[in-house]
Amino acid sequence: MVHFPPNFNTTTQRALVLNLHGGSGNMVNAQGFSMLNPVSDQNNFIIAWPQGYGIAPPGFSWADGRNTSADQAGIDDVGFIDKLIDTLITRYNVDTNRIYICGFSNGGFMVQRLACQLPDRFAAMASLGSSMDTVLYQNCNPSKPIPIAFFNGTADPAMPYGGGPLQNPQVIPVVPVDSTVQFWVAHNNCQTASPVFNFSDIFTTDNSTAELYNFTNCDCNANVSFYKLINGGHTWPGVYVASQASILGNTNRDINAGIELWNFFSSHTLCNVTVGINEQVLQPNIKIYPNPARTLLQLDLFENIPVNIIIRNNSGQIILTTKNQAQIDISNLISGVYFITIQQGGKNITQKFVKQQ
């Protein structure tokens, strides 16, 4: 289904937002659940409401890579979304520099897969009520930086904020929300963490407050925004559904996620990363080993191509910077997960490594 703003015509190029419903949802109830159509009307953009594979009763699911029912059926939803975008561009004169996508729960996990595998189609992305599964977290290697926003409740009963198994034992467990956010902070090479912004607690009876964490000065203007909903549940901020409160937890009503999403999306246009000679060499061949490592981290670097090296901890803090070092002493680091960024030939490559005792 496609929603058009008032006075729509195909003579004017418009931005496009795709919204992916949650597991067992569909393209109809997702519209009421998120109330994004009024935001479209007020801001003159198109919304597409795709629908996943119909086997997860009583609705549909996305093949987000976690062994969902759509995954088990062999559905290629990365390919589906890619082809769908082509169709929408042709039919409705979509501005290809302003294509955005968001998703809730299963739809949010699908957004994470698309961020890893199809980032070049989107100017910005957003995941709500979701994180990154443990397998994708280990293997995600996006081809470019991508602006991305997250909305997560700390008391979500369906998507554990601290990571771990989900209610459906068949799907792959997830990493903590903070780890997913910091993955994108490191990948996008964000240099600045803004002070936490506390939204006014204007709706005091919702048992929830909202905080905003912004990470800026990133490559390709690929900022990361994290809306942390204290004591929030598995719900869409700003849209209260009384019948779901006892099952899905508190709905934060101090912010409206639809409005916040559009504010984030509309501040970004597609960043086309130009690949030069040095970048072509670096991307497929860079090697960082051993992983896990205890004392020394070995980098296979190409001679006569200067590199900058940045290591961040799992909170996104820069803890080491150096240049042109094939061996890095990490013996003083505490055990845990780290991100190393290699800046070479005008391109950044970020990989995750584990420091062992």
Secondary structure, DSSP 8 states (H G I E B T S, - for coil): -EE--TT--TTS-EEEEEEE--TTB-TTHHHHHH--HHHHHHHT-EEE----BTTSTTSBB---SS--HHHHTT--HHHHHHHHHHHHHHHHTEEEEEEEEEEETHHHHHHHHHHHH-GGG-SEEEEES---BHHHHHH---SS---EEEEEETT-SSS-TT-B--SSTTS--B--HHHHHHHHHHHTT--EE---EE-----GGGS-EEEEEEEES-GGG--EEEEEEET--SS-TT---GGGHHHH-----SS-HHHHHHHHHHT---------HHHHHHHHH-EEE-SSBSSEEEEE--TT--EEEEEEETTS-EEEEEES-SEEE-TTS-SEEEEEEEEETTEEEEEEEEE--
